[in-house]
Amino acid sequence: MKRFARGLALATLALLASAGALAQGSSCPDSVQDLPPEALYGRWEARFDGLPAVAVVQLARHPEYAGVRGTIARPAATGRPAAVSQLAGDIGDDGTLAIDESLDGRSISGVWVGAMAPGGCGREFRGTWRDATDESTHPFVLTKKEGSGK
């Protein structure tokens, strides 16, 4: 009888653990429209095709609308000095992350358009960055750093 009770208790614990894992998995948003703006706040890494260096992105609440404002710090790369640009953006009605970038705080020097990566729970976006100086485009991956906000 003790073995049966012990087996039943272990089976119950296993069932509860798997139910907890399922519930935790369901907290992942199905679409980017279900993602609260706060999920974008924090520190991110940006990787651009063709560039070996990783840029650091810091996003916070935009003071004027339901979006984000922040900075991107790019390390020096071949032919480019290190630079810090200002960012401002939001999730558009079409479900894309849209961010404007400005080197001088007045004119747009780059535009980001990306989509939430499937299964990434809002912690990864992939898309295209357009350099406004020469109209070239570069694929990017934006990944949220662990322990950085929600």
LINNORUR-V564070 format. One record per pair of residues at least 24 apart in sequence whose C-alpha atoms are under 7 Angstrom apart, sorted by the first residue. I is the first residue (numbers start at 1). J is the second residue. If there is no record, write none. Layout:
BEGIN
{{I:J} {I:J}}
END
This chain:
BEGIN
{{28:121} {29:121} {32:95} {32:116} {32:122} {33:95} {35:122} {37:66} {37:67} {38:150} {39:150} {41:149} {42:148} {42:149} {43:144} {43:145} {43:148} {44:142} {44:143} {44:144} {44:145} {45:142} {45:143} {45:144} {45:145} {46:140} {46:141} {46:142} {46:143} {47:140} {47:141} {47:142} {48:138} {48:139} {48:140} {48:141} {49:138} {49:139} {49:140} {108:132} {109:133}}
END
